[in-house]
Amino acid sequence: WPDLPFFPRRIVVIQWEPQMSMLASTFNRAALCVQWSPRENKFALGGGSRSVAVCYYQEENNWWLSKLIRKKHTSSVTCVSWHSNNWLLATGSSDFKCRLFAANISSVDADVKRKFGELLMEVDVAKNWVHGVTWSPSCA
């Protein structure tokens, strides 16, 4: 790439192709939040269907699949946050609760021996909708 006199660095062009993600048919409401996992090999999508879709890439079929965490939230999932270990997922919802789930995918997180979607903790201290959850940097 040629150097441009008005631009201090070289220009890098990245070719990106959108790929389809197969969401379960029960994820039938608006997506309200999304976050990539720390290793960027899956992402979590929370929505108005009271569920969280954990999407991961399936190389043999060249597309993204999803598994749902459902029947645990009683209202819309408004925020999600991944732990640095890449399999713990915290969620917040409009039912005033924060929840902690095992969001491991067997083909991606082979070393984790938890059941996908297992509810590990539920915190009920909010007085209103939960709009944000995050992990402390010291909990890594």
HELIX and SHEET records of a PDB file:
HELIX    1   1 PRO A  137  CYS A  139  5                                   3    
SHEET    1   A 4 ALA A  31  TRP A  36  0                                        
SHEET    2   A 4 LYS A  42  GLY A  47 -1                                        
SHEET    3   A 4 VAL A  52  GLN A  58 -1                                        
SHEET    4   A 4 TRP A  63  ILE A  69 -1                                        
SHEET    1   B 4 VAL A  77  TRP A  82  0                                        
SHEET    2   B 4 LEU A  88  SER A  93 -1                                        
SHEET    3   B 4 CYS A  98  ALA A 102 -1                                        
SHEET    4   B 4 LEU A 119  VAL A 123 -1                                        
END                                                                             
